Amino acid sequence: MQQNKKLKRSDEPIWWGLFSGGGVCFAVFLPSVIFFYGLLLPLELVTLDYQQASQWFFSFWGLVFVGAVIILPAFHSLHRIRHALYDVKFQQKTLIKWLTMGFAALLSLASLLIWVLGL
């Protein structure tokens, strides 16, 4: 017996991949960023002038930094919010998915736009 059923493709692996990457960034990069900007710089154990910071931030590694500290954690947290809304029985799953993942994409585009324009 042959099944003529066409399998529906899911976009869930993409969202779970971004969720996973964001979790890793939350666990690895964010504590070091907090340590550096929240402790080392205020205690003046490390000095960083505007010229140095600007030159580094607008390099390739600055782009990686933006991705690791802003974009992936945004997808991670909004994916958590999305599934929390599912857990409390909000029935509009498609709307919730578009709102949460759309907001994460919007935050990502805004942070990349700020990085590109150098604001």
C-alpha positions in Angstrom: 0.0 0.0 0.0 1.4 3.3 -1.1 0.8 6.5 0.8 0.2 9.6 -1.4 0.5 11.9 1.6 2.8 14.8 1.0 4.9 15.6 4.1 4.6 19.1 5.3 7.8 20.9 5.8 8.3 22.6 9.2 10.2 25.8 10.0 10.7 24.7 13.6 14.3 23.5 13.2 15.3 27.0 12.2 13.7 28.5 15.3 15.1 25.8 17.6 18.5 26.4 16.1 18.3 30.1 16.8 17.0 29.3 20.3 19.9 26.9 21.0 22.5 29.4 19.7 21.0 32.1 21.8 21.1 29.9 24.9 24.8 29.3 24.3 25.4 33.0 23.9 23.5 33.7 27.1 25.6 31.2 29.0 29.0 32.0 27.5 29.2 35.5 26.1 26.8 37.5 28.3 28.6 36.8 31.6 31.9 37.9 30.2 30.3 41.1 28.7 28.7 41.8 32.1 32.1 41.2 33.8 34.0 43.4 31.4 31.5 46.3 31.2 30.0 46.0 34.7 33.1 45.3 36.7 36.5 45.8 35.0 35.7 49.1 33.3 34.0 50.8 36.3 36.8 49.7 38.6 39.3 51.0 36.0 41.2 47.7 35.9 40.9 48.0 32.1 41.0 51.2 30.2 39.1 51.6 26.9 38.9 54.9 25.1 36.3 55.8 22.6 38.6 55.5 19.6 39.6 52.0 20.6 36.1 50.9 21.3 34.7 52.4 18.1 37.5 50.8 15.9 36.9 47.4 17.5 33.1 47.6 17.5 32.8 48.4 13.8 35.2 45.7 12.7 34.3 42.1 11.7 34.6 41.0 15.3 32.3 43.7 16.4 29.7 42.3 14.1 30.2 38.9 15.6 29.8 40.5 19.0 26.5 42.1 18.0 25.3 38.7 16.8 26.4 36.9 19.9 25.2 39.4 22.5 22.1 40.9 20.9 20.7 38.9 18.0 20.9 35.3 19.2 19.7 36.0 22.7 16.8 38.0 21.3 15.7 34.9 19.4 16.3 32.7 22.4 14.2 34.8 24.8 11.4 35.4 22.3 11.2 31.7 21.5 10.8 31.1 25.3 8.0 33.7 25.4 6.4 32.1 22.4 6.3 28.6 24.1 5.2 30.1 27.4 2.2 31.6 25.7 1.5 28.2 24.2 1.7 26.7 27.6 -0.9 29.1 29.0 -3.2 28.0 26.2 -3.2 31.0 23.9 -4.8 29.5 20.8 -3.5 31.8 18.1 -0.3 29.9 17.5 0.4 31.3 14.1 -0.2 34.9 15.3 2.0 34.3 18.4 4.8 32.8 16.2 4.7 35.8 13.8 4.7 38.3 16.6 7.5 36.8 18.6 9.8 35.7 15.8 8.9 38.9 13.9 9.9 41.0 16.9 13.2 39.1 17.2 13.9 39.6 13.5 13.0 43.3 13.9 15.4 43.7 16.8 18.1 41.9 14.8 17.6 44.2 11.8 17.6 47.3 14.0 20.9 46.2 15.7 22.5 45.4 12.4 21.3 48.7 10.9 22.8 50.6 13.9 26.0 48.6 13.4 26.2 49.3 9.7 25.3 53.0 10.0 27.7 53.5 12.9 25.2 55.2 15.2 
